[in-house]
């Protein structure tokens, strides 16, 4: 394991402590998770006894949670409490937390296939996966707690935009010189290099898992830039939105480009309620995809033929993905309720060589295979609920009150919906996804319950472009 990468991961809690010392809690929490996701090394874990490995997705969230709920809890007295989540969301969280344990209890048998041996699931393994799930959901809970008002939603949009703007510099370097920044900084390359080559050039990866993850994040920041430019139509904001649109194209990801073409016109021109309705439809398609793909409503062969006519290479890749999905879905349906569990039990291995014979790409097929329909519905419904909750809570009419606030929330709903759509072909479920869902759900509950925004109406402020004070003052938190 590269020493520098391990030291950076171990030292990130100190960075989080400094952020909470110098910023207000919502901003510090957002930058702790966002900067950690952008900068920390991939494939490096901190292994502790009787505890699951901690990686770049978990360390920032855990450190921020400690600061929010323990170290800086005295500041919470000055902050209004978020609205209650409601029984539906509480039930989904309970089902999600029960899923790893139920999966472990229903998989007590080891699997032997040729030279392959996959051990049985145990209660301790289920508890370990439960801990991992809790750490993964921390951004969702913190987003709900700290970003539940209109200023919190816009804060998240602006921080994401600023983070991707800064990230575009190393992205442009990799587009020109090839993806090498992770090698230069941490001393290793985190993925298969061939995956970064597309259309006669390179795709940036910087410090993330895959170029597709970079493209999706850039596309969501592009939507945030359009929403901000729509609310504050200045030359600078318009140029930023145009610049990020060009970066999305340069990422050379057909999926992210298609999502941008779907969502960008809605964010730029549609009414906020129409934006949220479109997000709800897209999210429903993503949730129902495992069922839709077995019906004539989803012409998979026609989609493959269209992809082959556009690019034979991309068409063959799509066909390979669909074949893998078919095999893995059939495997998952052998234990449909609670799934097969971990240790690769839901995958296919060659019985003679022991090598992996199936490639799980989409988050949905990974979840159904490992946790069954029970775990799949718990997580996907938890991601989809904020969009539907916001759709029910938004005021109607052509000119709803607090128009600028509604535009930001509509854009955040589309950002989450496009991420849900991307979970069909890819496993792009990141801490940023959960943070977006938590912030959106908090705002939806606030609107639904008619709670007055304690931060005031940003539309009436002459300094609405500045969401929080530039500097909250220095406070000692250690």
N, C-alpha and C positions, 0 to 999 in steps of 0.2 A: 504494500500500500504506500503510495507517495507520501512522504512525510509532510510536505507543505500542505497538501490537500487535507490531511488529517488535522493539522494544527489550525487551519482556517475553520474547519468544522467545529473543532473543540472551542475555539475562541469566539464563535459567533454569539453566544450568550452575553459576553462582555459588550459587544457592539449593540445588542438589544438594550442592555442596561443604560448605555450612553444615550441611545435614542430616547428612551423614556425619561432620562434626566433632562434632556434639552427640548423636548417637544411635548405638546399635549397628548393625552393618551390615545385618542383615535388616530392621529397622524403617526405617532410612534408605532402603534400596532400595525398599521398598514405598511410602513416602510420596513419594519422588522421582517414581515413575511415576504413582501415584494422583493426587497433587496436580497434577502436570503435565497429566494427562488432564482433570481437572476445571476447571482455571483458565486454561490457555493458550489463545490465540485460534485459532479455526478459519480455514481458507482462507489462512493466511499461511505462506510457506515461505522458507527461507534458501537461495538459489541460489549454489552454489559452482562454479568451473570444473571440468569433467570429473567432476562428482559430482552425484548426484540431489538434488532439493530436499529439505530437511530441514523437517518439519512438527512439530506438537505430539505426534504419535505417536512420532517418532524421536528428537527432541532429549533428552527426559528419559531414555529408555532408553540412548542413547549416552553421556550424561553419567554415569548410574549405572554403566554397564559400565566406563567408565574408572576410576571410583572403586573398583569392586569388584576389578578384575583388575590394576590398576596402582598407584593411589595408596595404597590401604589393604591391599595384599596382605600386609603384615607382620602384620596382625591375623589372617590366615587360619591362622597357625601355632597360634593358640589355639582354632581351631574344628575340629571333626571333619570329615573329608571326606565328601561325600555318596556313596551307593552308586553303582556303575557303572550307566549307563543300559541296557546290554544291546545285543546286536546288532540287535534289531528296531528300536528307536528310532534307533540310529545309522544303520541303513539308510534309514529314512524321512527322516532329516535329510539324508543324502547325496542321495537322490532329489529332495528339495525343492530343494536347492542346484543340482542339475544341470538342473532343469526349465527355468529361464529361458534357459540356454545352448542347450539342445536346441530350444526353441521358436524362438530366433533363427536357429539353423542351418537349420531347416526352413521358414522364411518369407523367402526371399531375393527374392521378387517384390513389386513395388509393386501397389497396387490402384487402378484407375481406374474410376470409375462416374459418368458425367455430369460435373458440375462438381467432383466429389469426387476428391481424390488422397490416398491413404494410403501413406506411404513403406514401402519394404521394411525388414525387420528386419536389423540388423547385429550383429556380435559385440560391439561397444562398447555397443549398446543392451541386449544380453543381460547384459553385465557390470554395467551400471547397474541393471537389474532384480534382479540377484543381490545387489547391495549393499543395495537396498531390502529384499529378503527377509531378509537377515541382520539388518538393523536391526529389522525387525518381529519376528524370533524372539528377540531379546535378552531380553525379559521372560520368555520360556519358559525360557531357559538360566539366567537369574539366579534365577528362582523355584525351579528344580530345585536350584541350588547352595546357596541360603540358606534355603529354606523346606521342606526335605525331612523335618523332624521334626515331631512332634505340636505343639510350641509354635509352630513356623513356620506351620502350617496355621491354628491358632487366631489367631495374630497377623494373618494376612491377612484372616480373617473379621472380626476386631474393627476393623482399620483401615478396611476397606470400610464397615462399619457406621457408624463414627464419621464418615467422609468424607461419606457420604450424609446422615447426620443434619445435619451442618453445611450441606450443599448444599440441604437441604429448605427452608431459610430463603429464599434467592433463588427457589427453585421456587414457594413460596407467594406471594411478591411478584408473580411473573409470572402466576400463576393469577388474581390479583386485578386487576393493572394492565395485563396483556398482556406478552408476551415483549419486553422492552426492555433488559435488563441488558447484553447484548453491545453494544448501541448506546450506552448510557450510558458504558460503560467503554472500549470500543475504537473506537467511532465508526462502526460499520457493522453490518448484520444479515447473519447467515451463511447464511440459507436463504430459501426461499419462505415469506413470512409466512402465506399461506393454509393451509399445512400445520400451523400451530399452532392453528387454529380447529377445534374439534370439539364437537358436542352442545351448542351454544349458549354455549360458553365457550372458554377458552384452554388450551393444553397448554404446560407449561414446556419451555424449551430451554436457557436460561442460556448456557453457553459450549460446548456440545456440538454435534454435527453436525445432529441432528434430534431432535424430541420422542420418537421411538421409542427412540433411544439412551438418553435420560434414563429412560424407563419401564423398559427392560430392566435398567439398572443399579440402579434403585430396587427392582425385584423381586428381584434377586439379594441385595441388602442385607437385604431383608425375610426371605429364607430364612436368612441368617446370623443375624439377630436371633432367629428362632424357635429355631434350634439352640442359641444361647447361653442363651436363656430356658429351654429344656428342660434344659440342664445345670446352670444356676444359677437356680432358680425363685424369683427375688425380684420384688417389686412393680415396681421400676424396670425390670428386663429385660422383664417382661410388658407394661408400658406402652409401652416402646420398640417392641416387636414390633407391638403394636396400632396405634401411631402410624404406623409405616412401612406397615402394611397399608392404612391410610386414604390415605396419600400415593400408593400404587400405584393405588388407585381414582381419585384426583384427576388422575393423569397421563392418564386417558382413552385408554388404549391397550388395545384388545380383546385383542391378542396377549399383552401382559404380564400382563393380568388372568387370562386363561385359563391361562397358565403358572403363575401363583401359585396358582390353584385346583387345579391338578394336583399341584404340588410341596409346597405348604405343609402339607397334612395328612400327607404322608409324613414330612416333617422333624419334625413335632410328635409323631407317634404311632408310626410304623413302626419296626421293628428296623433297625439300620444296614445289615445285609446286604440287606434288602428295599429300602432306599433306593438302594443302589448297583445292585441288579438293575434297578430301575425306570429309573435313569439310563442303564444299558447298553441297555435296550430303546429308550428315547427317542433315544439317540445313534445306534443302528443304523437307526432309521427315518429320521433326518436324513441319514445317509450314503447310504442306499438310495433316497432320494426321487427322484433322476433316473430310476431304473429303475421304481420303484413307480408313478410318475405315468403310465406307459404301460400299466399293467395295470388289470384290473377291481378289484383290491384297493384302489385309491385312487379312490373315486367323486368325481372333481373336480366333475362337473356337479351332483351331489347337494349337495356342500359349497357351491357357488355358490348353488343354489336356497335352501338354508337361510339363507345370509347375506342374500340378497335379502328373505326373509320377515322377518328381524330388522330389517334396515336397508337400504333400497334403495340409499342412497349407498355404504355399505360393500360391499354385494353387487356393485355395478357396478365399484367399485375392485378387488375381488378378481378379477372376471371379466377386467378389463383386464390385471391382472398375469399371469394364467394365459395369456392370448393372447400377451403379450409373451414369456413363458417358452417357449411352443411355437415361436414364430418364431426366438428366439435359440438354442434347443436344436437346431433344424434347421440353423441356420447353423453352430453348433459342430461338428455331425456331418460337415460337409464336410471338416474337418481334425480328426478325433477324437482322435488320439494326443497330439500336442503343442500343439494349439490354433493360434490365429491371431496371438498376440502382442499388442503394444501398439498405440498410435496409433489406437485405436478400430476396429481391423481386424475384430473379431468382431461389430460392431454394424451396423445398417442406417441409411443416410443417404438423404435425398431426392435423387435425381440431378439435379433441376432447381434447388431452392433451396439445397441443401447442408446443410439442417438435420437434426438427429438425428431419426430416425423410429422408434427403439426405445428403451425405458427399461429398462435392466437393474437389477433391484431385489435379487434374492437373491444372496448370496455364492456359492452353488454354480454358478449359471448364469454369473456373471462369471468364476469360475475355470475352468470347462470351456471357455468361449469363448476365454479368453486363454491358458491353459496346457494345455488338453486334459484327457483322462481321466488322463493321467500326473500332471500337476500337481495336479489335483483330489484324486485318491486320496492323494497324498503329504501334503497339508495336512490333509484331513479325517481320515485315519487317525492323523495325529500328534495331533490333538485328541481323537479317540475312544480311543486306546490307554490314556491314564491311567485312564479309567473301567473298562475291562476288566481292566487290571492290578490295580486296587484290588479289584475283585470277586473275582479269583483269590486275592488275598493276604489278604482279610479272614477272620478266624476265624469259624467257624460256631457254632451253638447259640443258644438263646434268650437267654442271658446271657453274651455274650462278654467276655473280659477287656478292661480299659481302655474301659469303656462310653462315657465322655464323649469320649474321643479318637475313637472310632468314629462317634459322632453327628456330630462336626464334619466328619470326612472324608466321611461320607455326605451331609451337606448341601453340602459343596464339590463333590462329584460331581454332585449334582442341579443346582447352580448352573451347572456347565459343560455339562451335558446340555441345560438350558433355553436356554442361549446357542446351542448347536448347533442346536436346534430352530428358534430364531429366525433362523438363517442361511438357512432355506428362503425366507421372504418378504423378508428384509432383509439388508443387508451389514454386520451389527453385529459384525464381527470386529475387536476392539480390543486394545490392550496389556493390558487387564484380563483378556481371554479367555486370552491366552497366559500371563499370570502365574498364573492359576488352574490351567491345564493343567500348568505346570511344577511348582507346589507339590504338586498331586495325584499326579503321576507320581513325584516324589521320595519321598513317603510310601508309595506303593504298592510301590516297589522296596525301601524299608526293611523293610516288613512281609514282603514276599515272601522276602527274603534272611535274615530273622530277626535283623536288626541291632538291638542294644539302643539305645533312644533315649538319646543322651547328655544330653539336656535333662531326663531323668527323666520320671516319670509325672505329668502335671498333675492327674490325678484325686486323687492323694494329698496334694497341696499345699493348705494352708489358704488360700493366696493365689492360687488358680487363676484368679481373675478378672483377675489382672495377669500378662500373658504374658511380658513382659520388664521389666527395671528401668525405672523412670520416666526415669531419666537415667543414661546410661552414663559420664558424666564428659566433660570437654572434652579433645579431642585435636587436635593440629595436623596437618592433612593437606595443607596447601598450602605 
